[in-house]
């Protein structure tokens, strides 16, 4: 009886401790609000910038923007363009630095690899889901038709239905077949 009262007291103490930890100790008036300017800055940082076009890259290169600043802008805006060799020659003649062209081409290569990996992952997930559905359908069919096996009563005995082996049959023969009588 004492052990039961002790365990009940322990349960009550544990629940009170959990309740005390779960209650908030700050008043709702203590919530700090953001000013609209800070909120606008956070929203602007969350929205991705539009990718740069090749014309914008050329214009910024001609305007004297450094390669490092242009590379940072390309990374920040997730700009990617497939650059053919003839287009690379044309852009280089217009004043675009070779490292900028390399960065644009590498970004496009990474994007293509990521897209291919995503397509493979989607295909594998669809195949796994189809296999799981097929297994579930087979299991559902197996459970709905337990006697689909025509030999179901005979599978649990070593020689078919009990005592129908020729050695054990009362009149010879075995199974449901012809009985041989002397």
Residue, then its C-alpha position, 0 to 999 in steps of 0.5 A: x500500500x505504501x509503495x502504491x502511494x509513493x508511486x502515485x505521489x511520484x507521478x503527481x510530482x512529475x506532472x506538476x513539474x512538467x506543467x510548471x515548465x510548460x507555462x510561460x513566465x513572460x507576459x504577452x506585453x513583453x513581445x518585441x515588435x519589428x519596426x516597418x523598415x527592419x521588416x522590409x529589409x528582412x523581406x527584401x533579403x528573403x526574396x531572390x533577385x532576378x538573374x542577370x542577362x548576358x546584356x547586363x553582364x556585358x554592361x556591368x563589365x563595360x561600366x568598370x565593375x570589378x570581376x569579384x563584384x560581378x562574380x558575387x552578383x552572379x552568385x547572389x542572383x543565381x545567374x546561369x547561362x550556357x556559353x558556347x565557344x563562339x559566344x564566349x569569344x563574342x563576350x570576351x571581345x565586348x569586355x567580359x572577363x574570362x573568370x566571369x564567363x567561367x563562372x556563368x558556365x560553371x553555374x549552368x553546369x551545376x544547375x544541369x547536374x542538380x536538375x538531372x539528380x532531381x529527375x533521378x530522385x523523382x523517378x526512383x521515388x515514383x518507382x519505389x511508390x509503384x513497387x510499394x503499391x503493387x506489394x500492398x495490392x498483392x497483400x490485399x488480394x492475398x488477404x481477401x482470398x485466403x482459399x485461392x490456393x486449391x491445395x490449401x488444406x493439404x499443405x499442412x500435412x506431410x502426405x496430403x490430407x491426414x492418413x491418406x497415404x497408401x501405407x495408411x489408407x484403410x482400403x488402399x489408394x490415397x487422397x480423394x482419388x480412387x479407393x482400391x478395395x480387396 
